[in-house]
Amino acid sequence: TLQSEISPSSLLSSSTTALNNNKVKENTFFVGSSSRSDTSLSATTMLMAQSANDVDGTTITTTNNGKENIIIGTNKNNFFASLDSFQTINSATKERSALLEKMIKEKNNIPTDKKQKTTTTESPAVIPTISYENPGSSQTFLASADDGKVIAEGTWKIVYAPHISTAMDILRGKFDVTYNLFPDSTIVSHAYYDFPIVGKGFLSVSGTYGSVVDSDTYSRVDFNKAWIKPSSTSPYESLEDVPDSVFKTIINEIGK
């Protein structure tokens, strides 16, 4: 489940996450590549930069040598600058948590149908970070973005989650979590793990995502399939791809 503030086009969210109706930790931060995946840091930065808006929620662009550059909100930019990577989970620090909290508290809410643009030759001193109204509502995250795709659609990675990075430090291991959200409200998640004794591999789940009843703040995920691929550098994409075995059945039943 993702309670998110999603930026138009860039599919970026800072969220409180709840899975299978169980509320988990706050300050989980997701970045998404909107189905146009590129693993280079510069390309990812440009993709996530499509979210700058003025106080009325209209997109601000700057022109440089005839080229239009879309700039990001000041608080969001400050948080980005504090991270070491957009591809893996960053270590938790008081500075990063404070920057994320500031971005959330000072966000500017706009309706999903607001797509006006304003062009300027100068960058404003302070640019508000925007969020769609009612971020947990399916009417919000299943609405169409500027590029015609469903807002939630795309590949999302967790890049900041203090509860996960703390567990990684304690257990001296690594997690790398990816969510693939599809326009039909289905979701597939792959979590790469690498821990002493346990070893390395992928733990995967799939199911559906939607809204928590009577809430515009929290959305939900219901996972109903689970599988693993130990000692591997790539996951099985679905439960159906896993070879039939008693172990497959046991993992699926436990994971559900």
PAZAPA-4460 file (N, C-alpha, C; in steps of 0.05 Angstrom, whole numbers, plus 32768, in hexadecimal, padded with zeros to 4 digits):
% residues 256
    n_x    n_y    n_z   ca_x   ca_y   ca_z    c_x    c_y    c_z   seq   type   mol
   8011   7FE8   8000   8000   8000   8000   8011   8019   8000     1      T     A
   800A   802C   7FF0   801A   8044   7FEF   8009   805C   7FF5     2      L     A
   800E   806A   800A   8002   8085   800E   8017   8098   8004     3      Q     A
   8011   80A5   7FEE   8027   80B3   7FE0   8020   80CF   7FD8     4      S     A
   8035   80DF   7FD5   8031   80F8   7FC7   803F   80F5   7FAD     5      E     A
   8030   80F3   7F98   803B   80EC   7F7E   803D   8104   7F6C     6      I     A
   8055   8108   7F61   8059   811F   7F50   8051   8118   7F33     7      S     A
   8044   812B   7F25   803C   8125   7F09   8055   811E   7EF9     8      P     A
   8051   810B   7EE7   8064   8102   7ED3   807B   80F3   7EDF     9      S     A
   8087   80FC   7EF5   809F   80F0   7F00   8099   80D7   7F11    10      S     A
   8080   80D3   7F19   8078   80BC   7F2A   808B   80B9   7F42    11      L     A
   808B   80CD   7F52   809C   80CD   7F6A   808A   80CF   7F82    12      L     A
   8090   80C0   7F97   807F   80C3   7FAF   808F   80C1   7FC9    13      S     A
   8087   80D0   7FDC   808F   80CB   7FF8   8077   80C1   8006    14      S     A
   807A   80AC   8016   8062   809D   801D   8063   8092   803A    15      S     A
   804B   808D   8044   8047   807B   805A   803D   8061   804E    16      T     A
   8049   804B   8054   8042   8032   8047   8032   801F   8059    17      T     A
   801E   8013   804F   800F   7FFE   805E   800C   7FE6   804C    18      A     A
   8013   7FCF   8055   8012   7FB7   8045   7FFE   7FA3   8051    19      L     A
   7FEB   7F99   8040   7FD8   7F86   8049   7FC9   7F90   8062    20      N     A
   7FC1   7FA9   8062   7FB2   7FB6   8077   7FC2   7FBB   8091    21      N     A
   7FDC   7FB5   8091   7FED   7FBA   80A8   7FFE   7FD2   80A3    22      N     A
   7FF9   7FE8   80B3   8009   8000   80AF   8026   7FFC   80B7    23      K     A
   8038   8004   80A5   8054   8000   80AA   8060   801B   80B2    24      V     A
   8078   8021   80AA   8086   8039   80B3   8081   8051   80A0    25      K     A
   8083   8069   80AC   8081   8081   809C   809C   8088   8090    26      E     A
   809C   809D   807F   80B4   80A7   8072   80C2   8093   8060    27      N     A
   80B2   8082   8052   80BD   8072   803D   80BB   8082   8023    28      T     A
   80D1   8082   8014   80D2   8094   7FFC   80D6   8082   7FE4    29      F     A
   80C4   8086   7FD0   80C6   8076   7FB7   80CC   8089   7FA0    30      F     A
   80DC   807F   7F8D   80E0   808D   7F74   80D8   807A   7F5E    31      V     A
   80CD   8085   7F48   80C3   8074   7F33   80CC   807D   7F18    32      G     A
   80CF   806A   7F06   80D9   8070   7EEB   80C3   8070   7ED6    33      S     A
   80AA   806E   7EDF   8093   8072   7ECD   8094   8062   7EB4    34      S     A
   809C   8048   7EB6   809D   8036   7EA0   80B1   803E   7E8A    35      S     A
   80C2   8051   7E90   80D6   8059   7E7C   80F1   8057   7E8A    36      R     A
   80F8   803E   7E92   810E   8039   7EA4   8129   8040   7E97    37      S     A
   813A   804D   7EA7   8156   8052   7E9F   8166   8052   7EB8    38      D     A
   817A   8042   7EBA   8188   803E   7ED4   819D   8052   7ED9    39      T     A
   81A3   8064   7EC6   81B8   8078   7ECB   81AE   808D   7EDE    40      S     A
   81BF   8097   7EF0   81B7   80AA   7F04   81AD   80C4   7EF7    41      L     A
   81BB   80CD   7EE2   81B3   80E6   7ED5   8198   80E4   7EC8    42      S     A
   8192   80CE   7EBB   8178   80CA   7EAE   8162   80C9   7EC3    43      A     A
   8168   80BB   7ED9   8154   80B9   7EEF   814F   80D4   7EFB    44      T     A
   8164   80E4   7EFE   8161   80FF   7F09   814F   8110   7EF7    45      T     A
   8154   810F   7EDD   8144   811E   7ECB   8127   8116   7ECB    46      M     A
   8122   80FB   7ECD   8107   80F2   7ECD   80F8   80FB   7EE6    47      L     A
   8105   80FA   7EFD   80F8   8103   7F16   80F6   8121   7F18    48      M     A
   8104   812F   7F06   8103   814C   7F07   80EB   8158   7EFB    49      A     A
   80D8   8148   7EF1   80C1   8153   7EE4   80AA   8159   7EF7    50      Q     A
   80B0   816B   7F0B   809C   816F   7F1F   809B   818B   7F2A    51      S     A
   80AA   819E   7F1E   80AA   81B9   7F2A   8090   81C8   7F25    52      A     A
   8086   81D5   7F39   806D   81E3   7F37   806D   81FD   7F47    53      N     A
   805F   8211   7F3D   805D   822A   7F4C   8047   8227   7F61    54      D     A
   8041   823C   7F70   802E   823A   7F86   8012   8233   7F7D    55      V     A
   800C   8237   7F64   7FF1   8230   7F59   7FF1   8213   7F4F    56      D     A
   8007   8205   7F51   8008   81E9   7F47   800E   81E7   7F2A    57      G     A
   8016   81FC   7F1C   801C   81FA   7F00   8039   81F4   7EFC    58      T     A
   8040   81E5   7EE7   805B   81DC   7EE3   806C   81F4   7EDA    59      T     A
   8084   81F6   7EE6   8097   820B   7EDF   80AD   81FF   7ECE    60      I     A
   80B4   820C   7EB8   80CA   8203   7EA8   80DD   821A   7EA4    61      T     A
   80F7   8214   7E9F   810A   8229   7E98   8115   8223   7E7D    62      T     A
   811D   8238   7E6F   8129   8234   7E54   8146   823A   7E54    63      T     A
   8156   8229   7E47   8173   822C   7E46   817C   8224   7E2A    64      N     A
   8186   8238   7E1B   818E   8234   7DFF   8177   8227   7DEE    65      N     A
   815F   8231   7DF3   8149   8227   7DE4   813D   820D   7DEE    66      G     A
   8149   8201   7E02   813F   81E7   7E0C   812F   81EC   7E26    67      K     A
   8119   81DD   7E29   8108   81E0   7E41   8111   81CD   7E56    68      E     A
   8116   81D7   7E6E   811E   81C6   7E84   810A   81C8   7E9B    69      N     A
   8100   81B2   7EA4   80EC   81B2   7EBA   80FC   81AF   7ED4    70      I     A
   80F6   81C0   7EE7   8105   81C0   7F00   80F3   81B5   7F17    71      I     A
   8100   81AC   7F2C   80F1   819F   7F42   80ED   81B1   7F5A    72      I     A
   80DA   81AA   7F6B   80D5   81B9   7F83   80ED   81BB   7F95    73      G     A
   80F0   81D1   7FA2   8108   81D6   7FB3   810C   81C1   7FC9    74      T     A
   80F7   81BB   7FD8   80F9   81A7   7FED   8100   818B   7FE2    75      N     A
   80F3   8185   7FCB   80F9   816B   7FBF   8116   816A   7FB5    76      K     A
   811F   8180   7FA9   813A   8181   7F9F   814E   817E   7FB6    77      N     A
   8148   818B   7FCD   815A   8188   7FE4   815B   816C   7FEF    78      N     A
   8145   815E   7FEE   8144   8142   7FF7   8154   8131   7FE4    79      F     A
   8150   8135   7FCA   815F   8126   7FB6   817D   8129   7FBA    80      F     A
   8185   8142   7FBF   81A2   8148   7FC1   81AE   813A   7FD9    81      A     A
   819E   8133   7FED   81A9   8126   8005   81AD   8108   8001    82      S     A
   81A2   80FC   7FEB   81A4   80E0   7FE7   81BD   80D8   7FD8    83      L     A
   81C7   80C0   7FDE   81DE   80B6   7FD0   81D7   80A7   7FB6    84      D     A
   81BE   809D   7FB4   81B6   808D   7F9D   8198   808F   7F99    85      S     A
   8190   808E   7F7F   8173   808B   7F78   816C   806E   7F71    86      F     A
   8180   805C   7F74   817C   8041   7F6B   817A   802D   7F82    87      Q     A
   8184   8034   7F9A   8185   8022   7FB1   817B   8031   7FCA    88      T     A
   8176   8023   7FDF   816D   802F   7FF8   8184   803D   8006    89      I     A
   8180   8057   800C   8194   8067   8019   8193   8064   8037    90      N     A
   81AA   8068   8044   81AB   8067   8061   8199   807D   806D    91      S     A
   818D   8077   8084   817C   808A   8092   818D   809E   80A2    92      A     A
   8187   80B8   809F   8194   80CC   80AF   817F   80E0   80B8    93      T     A
   8185   80EF   80CE   8173   8103   80D8   816F   8119   80C3    94      K     A
   8184   8120   80B4   8182   8135   80A0   816F   812C   808A    95      E     A
   8172   8114   8080   8160   810B   806A   8143   8109   8073    96      R     A
   813F   80FE   808B   8123   80FC   8095   8117   8118   8098    97      S     A
   8126   812B   80A2   811C   8146   80A5   8115   8153   808B    98      A     A
   8126   814E   8076   8121   815A   805C   8108   814D   804F    99      L     A
   8104   8133   8054   80ED   8126   8049   80D4   8130   8057   100      L     A
   80D5   8133   8071   80BE   813D   8081   80B7   8159   8078   101      E     A
   80CB   816A   8073   80C6   8185   806A   80B9   8185   804F   102      K     A
   80C1   8174   803D   80B5   8173   8023   8097   816B   8025   103      M     A
   8091   8158   8036   8076   814F   8039   8064   8164   8046   104      I     A
   806E   8171   805B   805E   8185   8069   8059   819E   8059   105      K     A
   806C   81A6   8048   806A   81BF   8039   8061   81BA   801C   106      E     A
   8056   81A3   8016   804E   819D   7FFA   8036   81AE   7FF2   107      K     A
   8032   81B1   7FD8   801C   81C0   7FCD   8009   81AD   7FBF   108      N     A
   7FF1   81A9   7FC9   7FDE   8196   7FBD   7FD0   81A2   7FA4   109      N     A
   7FCE   8191   7F8F   7FBF   8199   7F77   7FAE   8182   7F6F   110      I     A
   7F98   8187   7F60   7F87   8171   7F56   7F96   8163   7F3F   111      P     A
   7F8E   814A   7F39   7F9C   813B   7F25   7F98   8146   7F08   112      T     A
   7F83   8156   7F04   7F7E   8160   7EE9   7F8C   817B   7EE4   113      D     A
   7F9D   8184   7EF6   7FAA   819E   7EF2   7FC4   8199   7EE2   114      K     A
   7FC5   81A2   7ECA   7FDC   819D   7EB8   7FE5   81B6   7EA9   115      K     A
   7FDF   81CD   7EB5   7FE8   81E6   7EA8   8006   81EA   7EAA   116      Q     A
   8011   81F9   7E98   802E   81FE   7E98   8034   821C   7E96   117      K     A
   8049   8224   7EA4   8053   823F   7EA3   8070   823E   7E9C   118      T     A
   8078   824E   7E88   8094   824E   7E80   80A2   8267   7E89   119      T     A
   80BA   8265   7E93   80C9   827C   7E9D   80E6   8279   7E95   120      T     A
   80F5   828F   7E93   8111   828E   7E8D   8122   828E   7EA5   121      T     A
   8116   8291   7EBD   8125   8291   7ED6   8119   827D   7EE9   122      E     A
   812A   8270   7EF9   8120   825D   7F0D   8116   826C   7F26   123      S     A
   80FE   8267   7F30   80F5   8274   7F49   8107   826C   7F60   124      P     A
   8109   827E   7F74   811A   8279   7F8B   8112   8261   7F9B   125      A     A
   80F8   825D   7F9F   80ED   8246   7FAE   80D6   823B   7F9E   126      V     A
   80D8   8221   7F98   80C3   8214   7F88   80B5   81FF   7F9A   127      I     A
   809B   8202   7F9E   808C   81EF   7FAE   808D   81D2   7FA3   128      P     A
   808F   81BF   7FB4   808C   81A3   7FAC   806F   819C   7FAB   129      T     A
   8065   8191   7F96   8048   818C   7F94   8041   816F   7F9A   130      I     A
   8028   816B   7FA0   801C   8151   7FA5   8000   8151   7F9A   131      S     A
   7FF7   813B   7F8F   7FDB   8139   7F87   7FCA   8138   7FA0   132      Y     A
   7FB2   8144   7F9F   7F9F   8142   7FB4   7F96   8125   7FB8   133      E     A
   7F8F   811F   7FD1   7F85   8104   7FD8   7F97   80EE   7FCD   134      N     A
   7FB0   80ED   7FD5   7FC4   80DB   7FC9   7FBD   80BD   7FCD   135      P     A
   7FAE   80B6   7FE2   7FA8   809A   7FE6   7F90   8090   7FD7   136      G     A
   7F82   80A2   7FC9   7F6A   809A   7FBB   7F71   808E   7FA0   137      S     A
   7F63   8078   7F99   7F67   806C   7F7F   7F5F   807F   7F68   138      S     A
   7F4D   8092   7F6E   7F46   80A6   7F59   7F5E   80B8   7F53   139      Q     A
   7F71   80BA   7F66   7F89   80CA   7F61   7F9E   80BA   7F53   140      T     A
   7FA7   80A3   7F5F   7FBE   8095   7F54   7FB7   8085   7F3B   141      F     A
   7F9D   8081   7F35   7F95   8074   7F1C   7F8C   8089   7F06   142      L     A
   7F90   80A3   7F0D   7F8A   80B7   7EF9   7FA0   80B8   7EE4   143      A     A
   7F9C   80C6   7ECE   7FB0   80C8   7EB9   7FC3   80DF   7EBF   144      S     A
   7FDD   80DA   7EBB   7FF2   80EE   7EBE   7FF4   80FE   7EA4   145      A     A
   8007   8111   7EA3   800A   8121   7E8B   8010   8111   7E72   146      D     A
   801E   80FA   7E75   8026   80EA   7E5E   8011   80D6   7E57   147      D     A
   7FF9   80D7   7E64   7FE4   80C5   7E5D   7FE4   80AB   7E6C   148      G     A
   7FF9   80A5   7E7B   7FFB   808C   7E8A   7FED   8090   7EA5   149      K     A
   7FE5   807A   7EB2   7FDA   807B   7ECD   7FF0   8085   7EDF   150      V     A
   7FE9   8097   7EF2   7FFD   80A4   7F03   800E   808F   7F12   151      I     A
   8001   807A   7F1D   8010   8066   7F2D   8020   8053   7F1C   152      A     A
   801B   8052   7F02   8028   803E   7EF1   8046   8043   7EEF   153      E     A
   8055   802D   7EF0   8072   8030   7EEC   8082   801E   7EFF   154      G     A
   809C   8021   7EFE   80AE   8013   7F10   80B7   8025   7F26   155      T     A
   80B3   801C   7F3F   80B9   802C   7F57   80CF   801E   7F67   156      W     A
   80E1   802E   7F72   80F6   8023   7F84   80F5   8032   7F9E   157      K     A
   80F9   8024   7FB4   80FC   8031   7FCE   8118   803C   7FD0   158      I     A
   811B   8055   7FD5   8136   8061   7FD8   813B   806C   7FF4   159      V     A
   8125   806F   8003   8129   8078   801F   8114   806C   8031   160      Y     A
   811C   805C   8044   810A   804F   8057   811A   8048   8070   161      A     A
   8119   805A   8084   8129   8056   809C   8126   803B   80A9   162      P     A
   810D   8030   80AA   8109   8016   80B7   8118   8000   80A8   163      H     A
   8119   8002   808D   8127   7FED   807D   8145   7FF0   8080   164      I     A
   814F   8009   807D   816C   800D   807E   8177   8006   809A   165      S     A
   8167   800B   80AF   816F   8004   80CA   8172   7FE6   80CD   166      T     A
   815E   7FD7   80C2   815F   7FBA   80C3   8177   7FB0   80B3   167      A     A
   817D   7FBC   809D   8194   7FB5   808D   81AE   7FB8   809D   168      M     A
   81B0   7FCE   80AC   81C8   7FD3   80BC   81CB   7FBE   80D2   169      D     A
   81B4   7FB9   80E0   81B5   7FA6   80F6   81BC   7F8A   80ED   170      I     A
   81B1   7F82   80D6   81B5   7F66   80CC   81CC   7F64   80B9   171      L     A
   81DA   7F7B   80B4   81F1   7F7C   80A3   81EB   7F71   8087   172      R     A
   81D5   7F79   807C   81CD   7F6F   8062   81C2   7F85   8050   173      G     A
   81B4   7F7D   803B   81AB   7F90   8027   8190   7F88   801D   174      K     A
   817E   7F9C   8019   8165   7F9A   800B   8164   7FAD   7FF4   175      F     A
   8158   7FA6   7FDE   8153   7FB8   7FC8   8137   7FB2   7FBD   176      D     A
   8124   7FC4   7FC2   8108   7FBE   7FBC   80FE   7FCD   7FA4   177      V     A
   80F1   7FBF   7F92   80E5   7FCB   7F7A   80C7   7FC3   7F79   178      T     A
   80B6   7FD7   7F72   809A   7FD2   7F6D   8093   7FD8   7F50   179      Y     A
   8085   7FC6   7F43   807A   7FCB   7F28   805C   7FCE   7F2A   180      N     A
   8052   7FE6   7F25   8035   7FEC   7F27   802A   7FEE   7F0B   181      L     A
   8014   7FE0   7F06   8008   7FDF   7EEC   7FED   7FEE   7EEC   182      F     A
   7FE3   7FF7   7ED5   7FCB   8007   7ED4   7FB2   7FF8   7EDB   183      P     A
   7FB3   7FDD   7EDC   7F9B   7FCE   7EE3   7F9A   7FC8   7F01   184      D     A
   7FAA   7FD8   7F11   7FAB   7FD6   7F2E   7FB8   7FBD   7F38   185      S     A
   7FC9   7FB0   7F28   7FD9   7F9A   7F31   7FF5   7FA3   7F37   186      T     A
   8003   7F94   7F49   801D   7F9C   7F52   802F   7F83   7F55   187      I     A
   8048   7F86   7F4D   805C   7F71   7F52   8074   7F7E   7F60   188      V     A
   807D   7F72   7F76   8094   7F7D   7F85   80AA   7F68   7F86   189      S     A
   80C3   7F71   7F81   80DB   7F61   7F83   80EE   7F6D   7F98   190      H     A
   80F5   7F5E   7FAC   8108   7F67   7FC0   8121   7F56   7FBF   191      A     A
   8137   7F63   7FB6   8151   7F55   7FB6   815C   7F55   7FD3   192      Y     A
   8166   7F3F   7FDC   8171   7F3D   7FF7   818D   7F31   7FF6   193      Y     A
   819E   7F39   8008   81B9   7F2F   800B   81C0   7F31   8028   194      D     A
   81BF   7F1B   8037   81C4   7F1B   8054   81D5   7F03   805B   195      F     A
   81E6   7F06   8070   81F5   7EEF   807A   81E3   7ED8   8081   196      P     A
   81ED   7EC0   807D   81DF   7EA7   8083   81C8   7EA2   806F   197      I     A
   81B6   7EB6   806D   819F   7EB2   805B   81A8   7EB1   803E   198      V     A
   81BD   7EC1   8037   81C6   7EC2   801B   81B8   7ED8   800C   199      G     A
   81B8   7ED6   7FF1   81AD   7EEB   7FE0   8198   7EDF   7FCD   200      K     A
   8188   7EF0   7FC2   8173   7EE7   7FB0   815C   7EFC   7FAF   201      G     A
   8145   7EF3   7FA5   812E   7F05   7FA2   8116   7EF9   7FB0   202      F     A
   8108   7F0A   7FBF   80EE   7F03   7FCA   80D9   7F14   7FBB   203      L     A
   80C6   7F08   7FAF   80B3   7F16   7F9E   8096   7F11   7FA7   204      S     A
   8085   7F25   7FA3   8068   7F22   7FA8   8059   7F31   7F93   205      V     A
   803F   7F29   7F90   802E   7F37   7F7D   8012   7F39   7F88   206      S     A
   8002   7F4B   7F7D   7FE7   7F4F   7F87   7FDA   7F67   7F7A   207      G     A
   7FCB   7F76   7F89   7FBC   7F8D   7F7F   7FC1   7FA5   7F92   208      T     A
   7FBC   7FBD   7F87   7FBD   7FD5   7F98   7FA4   7FE6   7F94   209      Y     A
   7F9D   7FF5   7FA8   7F84   8005   7FA7   7F83   8017   7FBE   210      G     A
   7F6B   8020   7FC5   7F67   8033   7FDB   7F5D   8025   7FF4   211      S     A
   7F64   8030   800B   7F58   8028   8024   7F3D   8035   8025   212      V     A
   7F29   8025   802D   7F0D   802F   802D   7F0B   8048   803F   213      V     A
   7EFD   805C   8035   7EF8   8075   8044   7F11   8084   804B   214      D     A
   7F26   8082   803A   7F3E   8091   803F   7F49   809C   8025   215      S     A
   7F50   80B6   8025   7F5D   80C2   800F   7F7B   80C5   8014   216      D     A
   7F84   80BB   802B   7FA0   80BD   8033   7FAF   80A3   802F   217      T     A
   7FA3   808D   8035   7FB1   8073   8034   7FA6   8062   801D   218      Y     A
   7FB9   8056   800E   7FB2   8042   7FFA   7FBB   8027   8005   219      S     A
   7FB6   8012   7FF6   7FBC   7FF7   8001   7FC6   7FE4   7FEC   220      R     A
   7FD4   7FD0   7FF5   7FDD   7FBB   7FE3   7FD5   7FA0   7FEF   221      V     A
   7FCA   7F8F   7FDF   7FC3   7F74   7FE8   7FD4   7F60   7FD8   222      D     A
   7FE8   7F54   7FE4   7FF9   7F40   7FD7   7FEC   7F24   7FDA   223      F     A
   7FE9   7F16   7FC5   7FDD   7EFB   7FC6   7FEE   7EE5   7FBA   224      N     A
   8006   7EEC   7FB0   8018   7ED8   7FA6   8034   7EDF   7FAF   225      K     A
   8044   7ECB   7FB5   8060   7ECF   7FBE   8072   7EBA   7FB4   226      A     A
   808B   7EC1   7FAD   809E   7EAE   7FA4   80BA   7EB8   7FA8   227      W     A
   80CE   7EA7   7FA7   80EA   7EAF   7FAB   80FB   7EA3   7F95   228      I     A
   8112   7EAF   7F91   8127   7EA5   7F7F   8142   7EA9   7F8D   229      K     A
   814A   7E95   7F9D   8163   7E97   7FAC   817C   7E96   7F99   230      P     A
   8192   7EA1   7FA3   81AC   7EA0   7F95   81A9   7EA9   7F78   231      S     A
   819C   7EC0   7F74   8198   7EC9   7F59   819C   7EE8   7F58   232      S     A
   81A3   7EF1   7F40   81A6   7F0E   7F3B   818D   7F1A   7F2D   233      T     A
   8179   7F0A   7F27   8160   7F14   7F1B   8149   7F03   7F25   234      S     A
   8132   7F0F   7F29   811B   7F00   7F34   810B   7EF2   7F1F   235      P     A
   80FA   7EDF   7F28   80E4   7ED5   7F17   80D0   7EEB   7F15   236      Y     A
   80C6   7EF1   7EFD   80B4   7F08   7EFA   8098   7F02   7F05   237      E     A
   8091   7EE9   7F07   8076   7EE2   7F12   8077   7EC7   7F1F   238      S     A
   8063   7EC1   7F2E   8061   7EA6   7F3B   8060   7E90   7F26   239      L     A
   8053   7E96   7F0F   8050   7E82   7EFA   806B   7E7B   7EEE   240      E     A
   807F   7E8C   7EF0   8099   7E87   7EE5   80AA   7E74   7EF7   241      D     A
   80A2   7E71   7F10   80B0   7E60   7F22   80AB   7E42   7F1C   242      V     A
   80C0   7E32   7F1A   80BB   7E15   7F15   80AB   7E09   7F2B   243      P     A
   8099   7DF7   7F23   8087   7DEA   7F37   8097   7DD9   7F4A   244      D     A
   8090   7DDB   7F64   809D   7DCC   7F79   808D   7DCF   7F92   245      S     A
   8093   7DBD   7FA6   8086   7DC0   7FC0   808F   7DDA   7FCD   246      V     A
   80A9   7DE1   7FC9   80B4   7DF9   7FD5   80A6   7E12   7FCA   247      F     A
   809F   7E12   7FB0   8090   7E29   7FA5   8075   7E2C   7FB2   248      K     A
   8068   7E16   7FB7   804D   7E17   7FC3   804F   7E21   7FE0   249      T     A
   8063   7E17   7FEF   8067   7E1F   800B   806D   7E3D   800D   250      I     A
   807F   7E47   7FFC   8086   7E64   7FFD   806E   7E75   7FF6   251      I     A
   805E   7E6D   7FE3   8047   7E7C   7FDB   8032   7E7D   7FF2   252      N     A
   802E   7E66   7FFF   801A   7E66   8015   8024   7E76   802C   253      E     A
   803E   7E75   8033   8048   7E85   8049   8047   7EA3   8042   254      I     A
   804F   7EAA   8029   8050   7EC5   8021   8035   7ED3   8020   255      G     A
   8020   7EC4   801A   8005   7ECF   8018   7FFB   7ED8   8033   256      K     A
***
